[in-house]
């Protein structure tokens, strides 16, 4: 770290910790993932500045700084652009300003704690499907791929909620291709924007599936406006708001699909990875709803799928007394924030006993679903579907992986590489 280089990196007044040009150049030349650079730059409790590709950047990991950027500064530190725009279009995650406020206002009532009760039937039916498949595989002594099983479950759950229709295998193939599109997206703003031809083809198949679902829903849409699905709600909005074109409805559906299955499927996969390494925790969680919730909370601490939340300072700002010049990129990193030893003793250790927290955590210390005005709309939905499936599987089956899981992949989300094959046995 060279404090003198700060003025060369950004401007006078920036925080004194600065990753020098030599270190950034070495990282760039190595082709290493962005997380390696952020680990190198990270100093607990401090802000760190550096320049990437001619742009000033600031790594934000300390809880109070995170709170200032995402919580208190939610309207000042904005998204410069969005890495997932090729996939999500103008859906709620990528929208900004008044368009975002209008879209969130429409959808938020469908994902409150009380409103989620309407989706309980969908969650239960999708979970029963996985339990049935595991029972059959246990009976036959066949292995299963946990990553694939939980992905089918989360896609099934969100598809039922979006359309009020169960998921068939052909539809699943088209929808699950979203993971290939997501994997091809850059980890950070400013990364490569062109998609490989096979990814473009998967995106085209997804679009066709969404427009087909829209046409089907329109054909059976109740004349009295009695919405029974998210898609019905969007069609109602289209009747009064010209902004809700078929294209925007498609964008909202894909946004909710990605938000509704990607993070939940990855979290459930990580949970089984961790439980396999800690069989005593797996046994304690069998049949104990509180322990299941704690397992998921600790999994999200160690492996937040939204591991990097880029923001942009559109105007001159200050953060904790330091000047933040207009044009600075702020990289909020929950992955590192969740490993702050001042907040989380032995931060690398998997310990569900941390939850529920015995005393209130500092604002900004735990944000697996983001925080502030742009926090994930479906947090309650995601937690509920994960609790239902993980609880049902642990209560009924003993699980043992048969192959080591791949290394973490730090792309636009944080996921384990490859499948997670396991043997499952009915509990006695």
C-alpha positions in Angstrom: 0.0 0.0 0.0 1.3 3.5 -0.9 -0.5 6.4 0.5 1.4 8.9 -1.7 -0.1 7.2 -4.8 -3.6 8.1 -3.8 -3.5 11.5 -5.6 -2.3 9.7 -8.7 -5.2 7.2 -8.4 -8.1 9.5 -7.6 -7.7 13.0 -6.0 -6.5 14.5 -2.8 -8.7 13.7 0.1 -9.3 10.1 -0.8 -8.7 7.4 1.9 -5.0 6.7 2.5 -5.1 3.0 1.7 -4.3 2.5 -2.0 -3.5 -0.5 -4.1 -0.7 0.6 -6.3 -0.6 0.4 -10.1 1.9 -2.4 -10.0 -0.3 -4.7 -8.0 -3.4 -4.0 -10.2 -1.3 -4.6 -13.3 0.0 -7.9 -11.9 -3.6 -9.0 -11.2 -4.8 -8.0 -14.6 -1.9 -9.8 -16.3 -2.6 -13.0 -14.3 -6.1 -13.3 -15.5 -7.2 -14.0 -11.9 -10.8 -13.4 -10.9 -11.7 -10.0 -9.5 -12.1 -11.4 -6.0 -8.3 -12.0 -5.9 -7.7 -8.3 -6.4 -10.3 -7.4 -3.8 -8.8 -9.8 -1.2 -5.4 -8.1 -1.9 -6.8 -4.7 -1.5 -8.9 -5.5 1.6 -8.0 -4.0 4.9 -10.6 -4.5 7.6 -12.1 -1.3 8.7 -10.6 0.8 5.9 -11.5 2.1 2.5 -9.1 1.2 -0.3 -8.8 3.1 -3.6 -7.3 1.9 -6.8 -7.6 2.5 -10.6 -8.8 -0.2 -13.0 -9.0 0.5 -16.7 -8.6 4.2 -16.2 -11.5 4.4 -13.7 -11.2 5.3 -10.0 -12.5 2.5 -7.8 -13.2 2.2 -4.1 -13.5 -1.1 -2.2 -16.2 -0.8 0.5 -16.4 -3.7 3.1 -16.6 -2.2 6.6 -20.1 -2.4 8.0 -20.6 1.3 8.7 -19.3 2.2 5.2 -21.6 -0.4 3.6 -24.5 1.1 5.5 -23.6 4.6 4.4 -23.4 3.6 0.7 -26.4 1.2 0.4 -28.6 2.2 3.3 -28.2 5.9 3.8 -26.9 6.7 0.4 -29.3 4.6 -1.7 -30.4 7.5 -3.8 -26.9 9.0 -4.2 -24.8 6.0 -5.0 -26.4 4.5 -8.0 -25.9 1.7 -10.6 -23.8 3.1 -13.4 -25.1 0.4 -15.6 -26.0 -3.3 -15.0 -23.9 -6.3 -15.8 -27.1 -8.4 -16.5 -28.9 -5.9 -18.8 -28.5 -8.3 -21.8 -30.6 -10.8 -19.9 -32.9 -8.7 -17.8 -33.6 -5.8 -20.1 -35.5 -3.0 -18.3 -36.8 -5.2 -15.5 -36.9 -4.0 -11.9 -33.3 -4.9 -11.1 -31.8 -2.9 -13.9 -34.4 -0.1 -13.9 -33.5 3.3 -12.3 -35.2 6.4 -11.1 -39.0 6.8 -11.5 -39.3 3.6 -13.7 -37.8 1.5 -10.9 -40.0 3.1 -8.2 -43.1 2.4 -10.3 -42.1 -1.2 -11.0 -41.2 -1.9 -7.4 -44.5 -0.3 -6.1 -46.5 -2.7 -8.4 -44.7 -5.9 -7.4 -43.8 -5.3 -3.7 -47.3 -6.1 -2.3 -47.0 -9.6 -3.8 -43.9 -10.5 -1.8 -44.7 -9.2 1.7 -44.8 -11.7 4.6 -48.6 -12.0 4.5 -48.8 -12.1 0.7 -46.3 -15.0 0.5 -49.0 -17.2 2.1 -50.6 -17.4 -1.4 -47.4 -19.1 -2.6 -47.3 -21.7 0.1 -49.1 -24.2 -2.0 -46.7 -23.8 -4.9 -43.7 -24.2 -2.6 -45.1 -27.3 -0.9 -46.0 -29.0 -4.3 -42.5 -28.2 -5.7 -40.8 -29.6 -2.6 -43.0 -32.7 -2.7 -41.7 -33.4 -6.2 -38.0 -33.4 -5.0 -38.9 -35.6 -2.0 -40.5 -38.1 -4.3 -37.5 -38.2 -6.6 -35.1 -38.7 -3.7 -37.3 -41.5 -2.3 -37.2 -43.3 -5.7 -33.4 -42.8 -6.0 -32.9 -44.0 -2.4 -35.0 -47.1 -3.1 -33.0 -47.9 -6.2 -29.6 -47.0 -4.7 -29.0 -44.5 -7.5 -26.9 -41.3 -6.9 -28.4 -37.9 -7.4 -27.1 -34.4 -8.3 -28.1 -32.1 -5.5 -27.3 -29.0 -7.5 -29.6 -30.1 -10.3 -32.4 -31.2 -7.9 -32.5 -27.9 -6.0 -32.3 -25.9 -9.2 -35.4 -27.8 -10.6 -37.2 -27.1 -7.3 -36.5 -23.3 -7.3 -37.3 -23.0 -11.0 -40.6 -25.0 -10.4 -41.5 -22.8 -7.4 -41.0 -19.5 -9.2 -42.6 -20.7 -12.4 -45.7 -21.8 -10.5 -45.8 -18.4 -8.8 -45.3 -16.5 -12.0 -47.9 -18.4 -14.1 -49.9 -20.5 -11.7 -48.8 -23.6 -13.8 -46.5 -26.5 -12.7 -43.2 -26.8 -14.5 -42.8 -29.4 -17.2 -39.4 -30.7 -18.4 -39.4 -29.0 -21.7 -40.1 -25.6 -20.1 -37.4 -26.3 -17.5 -34.8 -26.8 -20.1 -35.4 -23.4 -21.6 -35.7 -21.6 -18.2 -32.7 -23.3 -16.7 -30.6 -22.1 -19.6 -30.6 -18.8 -17.7 -27.7 -20.1 -15.7 -25.6 -20.3 -18.9 -26.5 -16.7 -19.7 -25.7 -15.6 -16.2 -22.3 -17.4 -16.3 -21.4 -15.6 -19.5 -22.1 -12.2 -18.0 -19.2 -10.1 -16.7 -18.4 -10.1 -12.9 -18.3 -6.4 -12.9 -19.5 -3.3 -14.7 -17.3 -2.6 -17.7 -16.6 -6.3 -18.4 -17.1 -7.8 -21.8 -20.6 -7.1 -23.1 -20.9 -9.5 -26.1 -22.3 -12.9 -25.5 -21.1 -16.2 -27.1 -23.3 -17.5 -29.9 -24.6 -20.4 -27.8 -25.5 -18.0 -25.1 -27.4 -15.8 -27.5 -29.3 -18.9 -28.7 -30.2 -19.8 -25.1 -31.4 -16.2 -24.6 -33.6 -16.5 -27.7 -35.1 -19.7 -26.5 -35.9 -18.1 -23.1 -37.5 -15.1 -24.8 -39.7 -17.4 -26.9 -40.8 -19.3 -23.7 -41.6 -16.1 -22.0 -43.7 -14.7 -24.8 -45.5 -18.0 -25.1 -46.4 -17.9 -21.4 -47.6 -14.3 -21.8 -49.8 -15.3 -24.8 -51.2 -18.2 -22.8 -51.9 -16.0 -19.7 -53.6 -13.3 -21.8 -55.9 -15.9 -23.4 -57.1 -17.1 -20.0 -56.8 -13.8 -18.1 -59.9 -13.3 -15.9 -62.1 -10.5 -17.2 -62.8 -9.3 -13.6 -59.1 -8.7 -13.0 -58.9 -11.3 -10.2 -55.1 -11.9 -10.4 -54.0 -15.3 -9.3 -50.4 -15.1 -10.5 -47.6 -12.5 -10.9 -48.2 -12.6 -14.6 -51.9 -11.8 -14.1 -50.8 -8.9 -12.0 -48.6 -7.6 -14.8 -51.4 -8.0 -17.4 -53.7 -6.0 -15.1 -51.0 -3.3 -15.0 -50.7 -3.3 -18.8 -54.4 -2.5 -19.0 -53.9 0.9 -17.3 -50.2 1.7 -17.8 -48.8 1.9 -21.3 -45.3 1.4 -20.0 -46.2 -2.2 -19.5 -45.6 -3.4 -23.0 -45.1 -7.1 -23.8 -41.3 -6.4 -23.8 -41.4 -4.9 -20.3 -43.6 -7.8 -19.0 -41.0 -10.2 -20.5 -38.2 -8.3 -18.7 -40.1 -8.4 -15.4 -40.7 -12.1 -15.8 -37.1 -12.9 -16.5 -36.0 -10.6 -13.7 -38.2 -12.4 -11.2 -37.2 -15.8 -12.6 -33.5 -15.1 -12.2 -34.0 -13.5 -8.8 -36.4 -16.2 -7.7 -34.3 -19.3 -8.6 -30.6 -18.4 -9.0 -29.8 -17.2 -5.5 -31.9 -19.8 -3.8 -30.6 -22.8 -5.9 -27.0 -21.7 -5.2 -27.6 -21.2 -1.5 -29.2 -24.6 -1.1 -26.3 -26.2 -3.0 -23.8 -24.5 -0.7 -25.8 -25.5 2.3 -25.4 -29.2 1.4 -21.7 -28.7 0.7 -21.2 -27.3 4.2 -23.5 -29.9 5.9 -21.6 -32.7 4.2 -18.4 -31.4 5.9 -20.2 -31.0 9.2 -22.4 -34.1 9.6 -23.1 -33.3 13.3 -24.8 -30.1 12.2 -26.8 -32.0 9.6 -28.1 -34.4 12.3 -29.0 -31.5 14.6 -31.0 -29.8 11.8 -33.0 -32.9 10.9 -36.5 -32.1 12.0 -35.6 -28.8 13.7 -37.0 -25.8 11.8 -35.0 -23.3 13.8 -31.7 -25.1 13.1 -32.6 -25.3 9.4 -33.1 -21.5 9.3 -29.7 -21.0 11.1 -28.0 -23.3 8.6 -29.3 -21.2 5.8 -28.4 -17.9 7.5 -24.8 -19.1 8.1 -24.6 -20.4 4.5 -25.6 -17.0 3.2 -23.0 -15.4 5.4 -20.2 -17.5 3.9 -21.5 -17.6 0.4 -23.7 -14.6 -0.4 -24.7 -15.1 -4.1 -24.6 -11.4 -4.6 -21.0 -11.3 -3.5 -20.3 -7.9 -5.2 -22.6 -5.0 -5.4 -21.2 -2.2 -7.6 -22.3 1.3 -7.2 -21.3 4.6 -8.8 -20.9 8.1 -7.5 -22.6 10.3 -10.1 -21.7 13.5 -8.2 -19.1 14.6 -5.7 -19.8 12.9 -2.4 -18.3 12.2 1.0 -18.0 8.9 2.7 -16.9 8.8 6.4 -15.4 12.2 5.9 -13.4 11.3 2.8 -14.1 13.0 -0.5 -15.5 10.7 -3.2 -15.1 12.4 -6.6 -17.9 12.2 -9.2 -17.3 9.2 -11.5 -15.9 6.9 -8.8 -17.0 3.3 -8.8 -17.7 1.9 -5.3 -17.4 -1.9 -5.0 -19.5 -3.1 -2.0 -18.4 -6.7 -1.3 -20.6 -8.7 1.1 -18.3 -11.7 0.7 -15.6 -9.8 2.5 -17.9 -7.9 4.8 -19.3 -11.2 6.1 -15.7 -12.2 7.0 -14.9 -9.2 9.2 -13.3 -10.8 12.4 -14.5 -7.8 14.4 -18.1 -8.8 13.8 -17.7 -12.5 13.1 -15.2 -14.4 15.3 -13.4 -17.1 13.4 -15.1 -15.8 10.2 -14.1 -18.7 8.0 -15.7 -21.3 10.3 -19.1 -22.7 9.5 -21.1 -22.1 12.7 -24.9 -21.9 12.4 -24.9 -21.1 16.2 -24.2 -17.5 15.2 -27.9 -17.3 14.3 -30.1 -15.9 15.5 -27.6 -13.2 16.6 -27.5 -12.8 20.4 -27.2 -9.1 20.0 -28.0 -6.7 17.2 -25.5 -6.8 14.4 -24.0 -3.4 13.2 -26.0 -2.0 10.3 -24.3 -3.2 7.1 -22.6 -6.2 8.7 -24.9 -8.8 7.2 -26.5 -8.3 3.8 -27.0 -11.5 1.9 -29.9 -10.0 0.0 -28.5 -6.4 -0.2 -29.8 -3.6 1.9 -31.5 -0.2 1.6 -34.1 0.8 -1.0 -32.8 -1.7 -3.6 -32.6 -4.7 -1.3 -34.0 -7.9 -2.8 -37.8 -7.8 -3.1 -38.1 -11.5 -2.7 -36.1 -12.1 0.5 -39.0 -13.6 2.4 -40.0 -15.7 -0.6 -36.5 -17.0 -1.0 -36.0 -17.8 2.7 -39.4 -19.6 2.9 -38.8 -21.8 -0.1 -35.3 -22.7 1.1 -36.5 -23.5 4.6 -39.3 -25.7 3.3 -37.1 -27.8 1.0 -34.1 -28.1 3.2 -36.2 -29.0 6.2 -38.2 -31.6 4.3 -35.0 -33.3 2.9 -33.0 -33.3 6.1 -35.9 -34.7 8.1 -36.4 -37.6 5.7 -33.0 -38.4 4.3 -29.4 -39.0 5.2 -27.1 -37.4 2.6 -23.5 -38.1 1.7 -21.7 -36.6 -1.2 -19.7 -38.9 -3.5 -17.4 -36.4 -5.2 -15.7 -33.2 -4.0 -17.5 -30.0 -5.1 -15.8 -27.7 -7.5 -14.1 -24.4 -6.5 -16.2 -21.3 -5.9 -16.8 -19.4 -9.1 -17.0 -15.6 -8.6 -18.9 -14.5 -11.6 -22.0 -12.2 -11.5 -23.0 -14.5 -8.7 -21.1 -16.9 -6.4 -21.6 -20.5 -7.2 -19.9 -23.9 -6.8 -18.4 -25.2 -10.0 -19.9 -28.3 -11.4 -22.5 -30.8 -10.0 -22.8 -32.0 -6.4 -23.4 -35.8 -6.6 -24.5 -37.6 -3.5 -26.1 -40.8 -2.2 -29.4 -40.3 -0.3 -30.9 -42.8 2.1 -34.3 -42.8 3.9 -33.9 -42.3 7.6 -34.8 -45.3 9.7 
